[in-house]
Amino acid sequence: MNDPRHPEPSEITLTRVLAALSDPIRLGVVRLLADGQERGWGELRAPVAKSTLSHHLKVLRDAGITRTRQEGTRCFVRLRRDDLDTRFPQLMAALLAVAVADGVGEDVTVAG
């Protein structure tokens, strides 16, 4: 991955965020990252092929939900919670609360 593009906070739209979070795997990744920790892509475990997980991470990045950072050959991802909370107050809190209550995305985990 070469210097991925991240939307500026003002470019993050509600429709793109909601579309990106409409998939249970992507919502699971967001649930996992909601603790504020940056995670290496290799640490993420989901019931999909690695290429499919990579696609889901790209969708989240393109929607402005996550920020990806490359360090050597490794890629790291974190939730852009501050940007999202500024742009859409309480949206992430509400979505995460419902996802946890309904068990959506609970099969996305961290290795180890």
N, C-alpha and C positions, 0 to 999 in steps of 0.2 A: 504494500500500500504506500503510495507516494502522497504525502501531504494532503490528507482528505479535507474536503471543504465542509465547513460547519456553518449553518445559517447564523446570521447575526440575530440577537434576541428580537429585534423588530421584524425580522423576516419569518419568525416562527408563527404559523397559523393554526388556529383551532382545528380546522378540518384535517390538516396533515397530522397533527398530534393524535386526534381521535382515530383517524384511519390507521395510523401506525400501531396504536394500542388496541386495535380490534382483534388482533391475533393473540391467542393464549400464550404462545411461546414468547412473543415480544413483551407481553404484559408480565410474564414470569421473569424475564431478564430485568425489567424495570423494578419489579418487587425485590429482586435480589440486590440491585444497585441502590435501592432506597435507603440502605443503611449508611450511605455516604462514602463507602469504600470504593476505591478504584480497583478494578479486577483485570487480570490478564485474560485475553481471549481463551487461552489454553486451559484456564481454570474453570471455565463455564461448562456445565454438563446439561444437555437437553435431549429429549427423545427424538432428535432429528440428526441427519447427517451433518458433518462439520461444514460442508458447503452451504447447506440450508441455514445453519446457525449464522454463518458469515453473512448471508443475504439478510437475515433478520436484523443483525447488528447494523448493516448498511441502511436499512429502512429507518431504524431508530435514529441513526446519525443524521440522515438526510432530512428527517422531520424536525430536527433540533432537540430531540429528547436526550441524546447522549453526546458525549465528546470523546473522540478516539485520539489516542496519543501513541506514536510509535517510538520505540527505544531499541535501536539495533534491529534485530529480527523479530522482536516481540511487540505486540499491540496491546494496549490497555484501554479500558473503557470505564467511563463514570457517568453518572446521571447528572444532567444539567438542572438540578432541582431549583437553584436560586433563579436562574433565567426563567424557568417554567412558572415558578411561584410569582415572580414579578409580572410576567405576561398574563397569567391566568390564575389569580389568587384562589387558593383552596381546591383547584381542580385535581392536582396530583394527590392530595390528601384524601379527597373523596374517592377517586378511582382506586387508589391503593387499599383503602378500607374495604370497599366492596369486593375487590379481587381477593383479599385475604379471607374475608367472611365466606365467600363462595368457593374458595380453594382454587381459583383460576391461576394457572402458572406455577403451581406448587411443585411440579415435576422438573423445574429448572433449578439446578443446584450448583454448588461450587465443589470442585474436586478436593478430595483430601479428607 
